[in-house]
């Protein structure tokens, strides 16, 4: 029996120092929450605010949340050399402007430097201190050719534009221009720091259970939560891949930047996977596909009652999706999962041969279904390797690194 170990919380930004710049906009209220998210993820945060930002939120709030005095002026007397714009960026791993107003973006695009925040953006060591910009403005301001031109210029200059999101705006209008939510900004920043081991690759992932209907209200399914597959989708996207996720019925949120195709039955999953597979570099089959489905689907709910016999379910086998992809003339690099209750390695070796794939990831099904952590064993022709118990995203990132190494 494996001990129930709860892995330590993942500190995705441990050791990172972030300069968080606020320019003027109502989205400044979200910057407070974002500061908290950054600190919770292990980062140290130095907040810098423009004068306009101070009209929306006080430096005291951000000082309390970041546990550091906020900078608002290039004339700040705290710096012995009077060069806050240099000092602040030399220790930073990234400068994040959230919110970035239309005016501030215009300033950055022109390389102007008439306040501390714009000054430090210009003075940062461009090779090792990234600039990430989260626009926040009314939809007309965002859509204006000047703003679009300025953002295009910022991208050319090496900055990363985060979002913006779409939806209801503070002004009452609806459209593009909302600042991304704090959790979305955090996911973007964490992804920014991940190694780009799958840059330019196409990755297809199947995840979750399938649901095989018996009648309009019942069906056959299993206890797969989809968490491992969704974590791999996120890790692959963080690593720079274009990710397609074919998901059975699970209530999980789609990882940022991932294309999701929802399916119900094994046959629907087969159809979606086979349509996408020829264009892929990698296929990771994490789905717990139902092996069988009812031979016939009752059109009406099957009723019980006096005189009615217990219905007998006749089953037929579902197609093996992983084996079918592995049999393509030019298959992507195929990775299978083996969820077992016993004899893990023996079953994993058997699946390696039976499915004709180069890598099987073995785990104990009942110990992982629905959990946030897991332990994996990678089994291939050369041998086996353990990935010790950790949260699923940590394991997913390790697996992505392993896959990328095998592609090279
Ligand atoms: N798989 C699949 N299509 C199926 C069944 C399985 O693509 N119809 C994939 C799973 O996504 C997984 C691997 O094959 O990557 C192994 O799945 P598993 O259910 O463990 O193996 P089975 O072949 O179904 O064998 P068994 O149920 O007897 O263990």
Boltz pocket constraint, residues with backbone or C-beta under 6 A from the ligand:
constraints:
  - pocket:
      binder: B
      contacts: [[A, 206], [A, 266], [A, 285], [A, 286], [A, 287], [A, 288], [A, 289], [A, 290], [A, 291], [A, 318], [A, 319], [A, 320], [A, 321], [A, 322], [A, 323], [A, 335], [A, 336], [A, 337], [A, 338], [A, 339], [A, 340], [A, 351]]
      max_distance: 6.0
